[in-house]
Amino acid sequence: MSRRCDLTGKIPQTGHKVSHSNRKTKRRFLPNLCSVTLMSDALGRSVHLRVSANALKSIDHRGGLDAFLAKAKDEQLAPKVLVLKRQIAKKRAAG
């Protein structure tokens, strides 16, 4: 399983661990991923996603999963979430 946020596309970054003697060794900065179940108001069902803590704050700020996906760019989203975004858009257009 990749360490990638389904909504924001955050991936591990690389950098240096710097010791007291200023020696630099490679390390990885992993995103803070959480497995969560979010509710889609348009579809009326819950969705299980692996998202970063930053994405959870953004979802709350924008007013829910549906509003977040409406503004999200397609290239950042995981394929599973892209299908969900299209289903939500189709449901809103019909209703």
N, CA, C and O atoms as a DFTB+ gen file, in Angstrom:
380 C
 N C O
     1  1       0.848      -1.184       0.000
     2  2       0.000       0.000       0.000
     3  2       0.885       1.236       0.000
     4  3       1.799       1.355       0.816
     5  1       0.612       2.150      -0.913
     6  2       1.446       3.339      -1.020
     7  2       1.117       4.321       0.097
     8  3      -0.009       4.374       0.592
     9  1       2.113       5.086       0.476
    10  2       1.924       6.114       1.507
    11  2       1.567       7.413       0.803
    12  3       2.384       8.328       0.702
    13  1       0.332       7.476       0.318
    14  2      -0.131       8.623      -0.448
    15  2      -1.536       8.973       0.019
    16  3      -2.376       8.090       0.193
    17  1      -1.787      10.248       0.219
    18  2      -3.112      10.708       0.609
    19  2      -4.047      10.596      -0.592
    20  3      -3.699      11.024      -1.692
    21  1      -5.229      10.026      -0.386
    22  2      -6.193       9.848      -1.471
    23  2      -6.752      11.178      -1.977
    24  3      -7.138      11.276      -3.142
    25  1      -6.799      12.186      -1.136
    26  2      -7.435      13.451      -1.516
    27  2      -6.459      14.541      -1.937
    28  3      -6.689      15.211      -2.944
    29  1      -5.379      14.733      -1.192
    30  2      -4.458      15.818      -1.509
    31  2      -3.254      15.367      -2.314
    32  3      -2.550      16.206      -2.877
    33  1      -2.995      14.069      -2.385
    34  2      -1.854      13.565      -3.145
    35  2      -0.529      13.701      -2.425
    36  3       0.522      13.570      -3.054
    37  1      -0.544      13.959      -1.124
    38  2       0.709      14.087      -0.378
    39  2       1.452      12.758      -0.376
    40  3       0.856      11.702      -0.167
    41  1       2.774      12.822      -0.614
    42  2       3.630      11.627      -0.637
    43  2       4.818      11.873       0.280
    44  3       5.043      13.010       0.697
    45  1       5.601      10.814       0.613
    46  2       6.770      11.025       1.461
    47  2       7.785      11.952       0.801
    48  3       7.979      11.916      -0.414
    49  1       8.427      12.779       1.617
    50  2       9.489      13.658       1.152
    51  2      10.813      13.158       1.706
    52  3      10.834      12.427       2.696
    53  1      11.915      13.542       1.078
    54  2      13.223      13.144       1.569
    55  2      13.967      14.367       2.072
    56  3      13.699      15.497       1.663
    57  1      14.902      14.115       2.965
    58  2      15.691      15.193       3.528
    59  2      16.852      14.628       4.320
    60  3      17.229      13.471       4.135
    61  1      17.411      15.420       5.185
    62  2      18.552      15.004       5.983
    63  2      18.213      14.990       7.463
    64  3      17.501      15.859       7.967
    65  1      18.740      13.985       8.144
    66  2      18.744      13.990       9.594
    67  2      20.090      14.600       9.977
    68  3      21.136      14.098       9.566
    69  1      20.072      15.663      10.752
    70  2      21.306      16.380      11.079
    71  2      21.649      16.118      12.531
    72  3      20.859      16.407      13.431
    73  1      22.834      15.569      12.753
    74  2      23.271      15.253      14.107
    75  2      23.852      16.483      14.793
    76  3      23.965      17.553      14.194
    77  1      24.212      16.313      16.038
    78  2      24.808      17.416      16.798
    79  2      26.123      17.864      16.166
    80  3      26.461      19.048      16.201
    81  1      26.865      16.915      15.587
    82  2      28.137      17.252      14.939
    83  2      27.935      17.731      13.501
    84  3      28.900      17.895      12.755
    85  1      26.680      17.954      13.120
    86  2      26.278      18.474      11.812
    87  2      26.510      17.471      10.677
    88  3      26.675      17.861       9.521
    89  1      26.522      16.181      11.013
    90  2      26.593      15.140       9.997
    91  2      25.206      14.951       9.406
    92  3      24.211      14.977      10.131
    93  1      25.137      14.763       8.110
    94  2      23.833      14.648       7.448
    95  2      23.656      13.251       6.875
    96  3      24.482      12.775       6.095
    97  1      22.560      12.597       7.276
    98  2      22.210      11.289       6.718
    99  2      20.800      11.370       6.179
   100  3      19.961      12.103       6.703
   101  1      20.542      10.602       5.114
   102  2      19.235      10.650       4.456
   103  2      18.138      10.102       5.362
   104  3      18.359       9.174       6.141
   105  1      16.949      10.693       5.244
   106  2      15.766      10.208       5.961
   107  2      14.535      10.539       5.157
   108  3      14.607      11.295       4.189
   109  1      13.394       9.977       5.549
   110  2      12.121      10.226       4.879
   111  2      11.155      10.895       5.846
   112  3      11.058      10.522       7.015
   113  1      10.443      11.893       5.332
   114  2       9.388      12.550       6.091
   115  2       8.063      11.989       5.576
   116  3       7.652      12.298       4.458
   117  1       7.397      11.170       6.386
   118  2       6.171      10.508       5.964
   119  2       4.952      11.385       6.263
   120  3       4.915      12.059       7.292
   121  1       3.955      11.380       5.372
   122  2       2.739      12.160       5.658
   123  2       1.949      11.518       6.794
   124  3       2.015      10.306       7.000
   125  1       1.211      12.328       7.518
   126  2       0.407      11.862       8.647
   127  2      -0.915      11.302       8.106
   128  3      -1.912      12.019       8.023
   129  1      -0.912      10.015       7.739
   130  2      -2.084       9.396       7.126
   131  2      -2.982       8.750       8.166
   132  3      -2.507       8.142       9.125
   133  1      -4.291       8.890       7.964
   134  2      -5.297       8.315       8.856
   135  2      -6.318       7.569       7.997
   136  3      -6.711       8.050       6.934
   137  1      -6.738       6.414       8.452
   138  2      -7.820       5.694       7.785
   139  2      -9.136       6.173       8.385
   140  3      -9.390       5.985       9.574
   141  1      -9.966       6.792       7.557
   142  2     -11.212       7.374       8.054
   143  2     -12.384       6.942       7.181
   144  3     -12.210       6.550       6.028
   145  1     -13.566       7.023       7.750
   146  2     -14.800       6.798       7.025
   147  2     -15.557       8.112       6.990
   148  3     -15.961       8.634       8.029
   149  1     -15.748       8.647       5.784
   150  2     -16.411       9.935       5.603
   151  2     -17.772       9.724       4.963
   152  3     -17.968       8.789       4.186
   153  1     -18.703      10.597       5.293
   154  2     -20.060      10.503       4.787
   155  2     -20.241      11.429       3.586
   156  3     -19.884      12.605       3.641
   157  1     -20.794      10.892       2.509
   158  2     -21.140      11.696       1.342
   159  2     -22.623      12.029       1.431
   160  3     -23.468      11.134       1.461
   161  1     -22.934      13.329       1.472
   162  2     -24.327      13.752       1.597
   163  2     -25.104      13.499       0.313
   164  3     -26.272      13.112       0.368
   165  1     -24.487      13.708      -0.827
   166  2     -25.176      13.541      -2.109
   167  2     -25.513      12.078      -2.375
   168  3     -26.605      11.766      -2.851
   169  1     -24.570      11.177      -2.066
   170  2     -24.793       9.753      -2.325
   171  2     -25.533       9.067      -1.185
   172  3     -26.151       8.020      -1.381
   173  1     -25.470       9.652       0.002
   174  2     -26.156       9.071       1.154
   175  2     -25.490       7.823       1.679
   176  3     -26.157       6.964       2.255
   177  1     -24.184       7.703       1.493
   178  2     -23.451       6.540       2.009
   179  2     -22.083       6.968       2.502
   180  3     -21.621       8.071       2.212
   181  1     -21.442       6.084       3.248
   182  2     -20.126       6.387       3.777
   183  2     -19.045       5.819       2.860
   184  3     -19.265       4.849       2.135
   185  1     -17.871       6.451       2.913
   186  2     -16.749       6.070       2.059
   187  2     -15.516       5.924       2.933
   188  3     -15.219       6.796       3.749
   189  1     -14.795       4.817       2.760
   190  2     -13.574       4.571       3.525
   191  2     -12.380       5.073       2.715
   192  3     -12.162       4.634       1.586
   193  1     -11.592       6.013       3.307
   194  2     -10.457       6.615       2.618
   195  2      -9.240       6.649       3.525
   196  3      -9.358       6.567       4.747
   197  1      -8.065       6.771       2.910
   198  2      -6.812       6.949       3.651
   199  2      -6.312       8.346       3.319
   200  3      -5.774       8.584       2.237
   201  1      -6.494       9.266       4.257
   202  2      -6.201      10.677       4.000
   203  2      -5.241      11.227       5.045
   204  3      -5.069      10.645       6.116
   205  1      -4.621      12.352       4.721
   206  2      -3.726      13.022       5.662
   207  2      -4.551      13.845       6.652
   208  3      -5.712      14.172       6.403
   209  1      -3.925      14.166       7.771
   210  2      -4.604      14.987       8.773
   211  2      -4.896      16.376       8.205
   212  3      -5.898      16.995       8.563
   213  1      -4.029      16.862       7.328
   214  2      -4.237      18.142       6.673
   215  2      -5.491      18.108       5.801
   216  3      -6.239      19.084       5.751
   217  1      -5.722      16.999       5.120
   218  2      -6.914      16.862       4.272
   219  2      -8.181      16.849       5.119
   220  3      -9.202      17.397       4.702
   221  1      -8.137      16.240       6.292
   222  2      -9.304      16.227       7.182
   223  2      -9.677      17.641       7.601
   224  3     -10.859      17.981       7.665
   225  1      -8.668      18.470       7.888
   226  2      -8.924      19.864       8.242
   227  2      -9.526      20.614       7.058
   228  3     -10.414      21.448       7.232
   229  1      -9.040      20.315       5.859
   230  2      -9.550      20.980       4.657
   231  2     -10.993      20.581       4.371
   232  3     -11.789      21.410       3.931
   233  1     -11.335      19.322       4.615
   234  2     -12.710      18.846       4.412
   235  2     -13.650      19.584       5.354
   236  3     -14.722      20.025       4.940
   237  1     -13.259      19.721       6.617
   238  2     -14.086      20.451       7.578
   239  2     -14.224      21.920       7.186
   240  3     -15.297      22.509       7.319
   241  1     -13.134      22.502       6.704
   242  2     -13.141      23.926       6.343
   243  2     -14.052      24.200       5.151
   244  3     -14.744      25.219       5.118
   245  1     -14.056      23.294       4.173
   246  2     -14.865      23.496       2.966
   247  2     -16.315      23.068       3.131
   248  3     -17.148      23.374       2.277
   249  1     -16.630      22.368       4.208
   250  2     -18.028      22.037       4.469
   251  2     -18.430      20.634       4.082
   252  3     -19.583      20.407       3.715
   253  1     -17.514      19.684       4.151
   254  2     -17.855      18.294       3.892
   255  2     -17.117      17.716       2.692
   256  3     -16.465      18.431       1.931
   257  1     -17.240      16.399       2.549
   258  2     -16.542      15.673       1.491
   259  2     -16.998      16.103       0.104
   260  3     -16.174      16.255      -0.798
   261  1     -18.300      16.300      -0.077
   262  2     -18.829      16.668      -1.395
   263  2     -18.297      18.027      -1.853
   264  3     -17.925      18.191      -3.015
   265  1     -18.262      18.987      -0.953
   266  2     -17.757      20.318      -1.288
   267  2     -16.255      20.280      -1.565
   268  3     -15.763      20.992      -2.440
   269  1     -15.535      19.452      -0.821
   270  2     -14.096      19.327      -1.045
   271  2     -13.812      18.749      -2.427
   272  3     -12.950      19.250      -3.150
   273  1     -14.534      17.701      -2.792
   274  2     -14.303      17.052      -4.085
   275  2     -14.723      17.939      -5.250
   276  3     -14.155      17.841      -6.338
   277  1     -15.707      18.799      -5.036
   278  2     -16.147      19.691      -6.106
   279  2     -15.036      20.665      -6.501
   280  3     -14.913      21.020      -7.673
   281  1     -14.226      21.098      -5.529
   282  2     -13.151      22.049      -5.806
   283  2     -11.804      21.391      -6.066
   284  3     -10.875      22.063      -6.513
   285  1     -11.673      20.096      -5.798
   286  2     -10.382      19.416      -5.915
   287  2      -9.984      19.211      -7.373
   288  3     -10.836      19.013      -8.239
   289  1      -8.681      19.261      -7.632
   290  2      -8.153      19.009      -8.967
   291  2      -8.073      17.510      -9.214
   292  3      -7.722      16.744      -8.316
   293  1      -8.399      17.095     -10.436
   294  2      -8.463      15.672     -10.755
   295  2      -7.108      14.978     -10.679
   296  3      -7.047      13.802     -10.320
   297  1      -6.013      15.678     -11.008
   298  2      -4.696      15.026     -11.019
   299  2      -4.183      14.708      -9.620
   300  3      -3.291      13.871      -9.478
   301  1      -4.719      15.350      -8.584
   302  2      -4.302      15.054      -7.216
   303  2      -5.041      13.846      -6.640
   304  3      -4.515      13.170      -5.756
   305  1      -6.239      13.568      -7.122
   306  2      -7.082      12.546      -6.523
   307  2      -6.675      11.146      -6.965
   308  3      -6.202      10.942      -8.083
   309  1      -6.870      10.185      -6.059
   310  2      -6.636       8.782      -6.368
   311  2      -7.742       8.293      -7.320
   312  3      -8.829       8.870      -7.334
   313  1      -7.485       7.248      -8.109
   314  2      -8.509       6.756      -9.058
   315  2      -9.837       6.389      -8.395
   316  3     -10.903       6.634      -8.959
   317  1      -9.770       5.806      -7.204
   318  2     -10.985       5.437      -6.472
   319  2     -11.816       6.670      -6.114
   320  3     -13.045       6.635      -6.178
   321  1     -11.148       7.748      -5.740
   322  2     -11.824       8.976      -5.337
   323  2     -12.321       9.736      -6.567
   324  3     -13.323      10.447      -6.495
   325  1     -11.628       9.590      -7.684
   326  2     -12.050      10.230      -8.928
   327  2     -13.393       9.673      -9.389
   328  3     -14.247      10.418      -9.869
   329  1     -13.575       8.369      -9.244
   330  2     -14.865       7.744      -9.563
   331  2     -15.947       8.282      -8.643
   332  3     -17.063       8.559      -9.084
   333  1     -15.618       8.430      -7.362
   334  2     -16.555       8.969      -6.376
   335  2     -16.947      10.401      -6.724
   336  3     -18.114      10.772      -6.599
   337  1     -15.982      11.205      -7.157
   338  2     -16.253      12.596      -7.534
   339  2     -17.229      12.654      -8.709
   340  3     -18.134      13.488      -8.720
   341  1     -17.053      11.784      -9.683
   342  2     -17.953      11.758     -10.841
   343  2     -19.360      11.324     -10.447
   344  3     -20.341      11.854     -10.968
   345  1     -19.464      10.362      -9.531
   346  2     -20.778       9.914      -9.062
   347  2     -21.510      11.051      -8.348
   348  3     -22.711      11.241      -8.538
   349  1     -20.784      11.797      -7.535
   350  2     -21.382      12.912      -6.793
   351  2     -21.855      14.007      -7.775
   352  3     -22.947      14.555      -7.628
   353  1     -21.016      14.309      -8.769
   354  2     -21.392      15.336      -9.755
   355  2     -22.618      14.915     -10.548
   356  3     -23.478      15.743     -10.846
   357  1     -22.707      13.637     -10.893
   358  2     -23.854      13.128     -11.650
   359  2     -25.122      13.199     -10.804
   360  3     -26.191      13.554     -11.302
   361  1     -24.997      12.859      -9.523
   362  2     -26.138      12.877      -8.612
   363  2     -26.650      14.303      -8.396
   364  3     -27.858      14.535      -8.345
   365  1     -25.710      15.267      -8.267
   366  2     -26.115      16.672      -8.090
   367  2     -26.764      17.237      -9.337
   368  3     -27.694      18.039      -9.244
   369  1     -26.281      16.826     -10.515
   370  2     -26.864      17.317     -11.766
   371  2     -28.280      16.774     -11.965
   372  3     -29.151      17.472     -12.485
   373  1     -28.503      15.528     -11.550
   374  2     -29.823      14.911     -11.692
   375  2     -30.816      15.481     -10.686
   376  3     -31.997      15.636     -10.997
   377  1     -30.345      15.792      -9.488
   378  2     -31.257      16.217      -8.435
   379  2     -31.113      17.628      -8.123
   380  3     -31.814      18.142      -7.252
